Amino acid sequence: MNTFSTIDTDRIIEMAWEDRTPFEAIEFQFGLQEKEVIELMRKEMKLSSFKMWRKRTNGRSTKHSSLRDSSVNRFKCSMQKTISYNKISKR
């Protein structure tokens, strides 16, 4: 697994908790596949929080681009302000 700064790790966790941020967005920005995000979450969170997160994301259509409506072709809401630690917004 890659070694990330504290800021990057916090951002990955934040993105993983967001309902409408797909795992593909995390992979695009940080190079982590879904199973690696799960490993990071398991390592960084309390067991009860990790279980709650897994239950919340398991099968959620908004967390997997392949399950999303084909009309949704973005990683974030068009109304969302730029996030300061979001690498894409720096481009």
Secondary structure by P-SEA (a helix, b strand, c coil): cccccaaaaaaaaaaaacccccaaaaaaaccccaaaaaaaaaacccaaaaaaaaaaacccccccccccccccccccccccccccccccccc
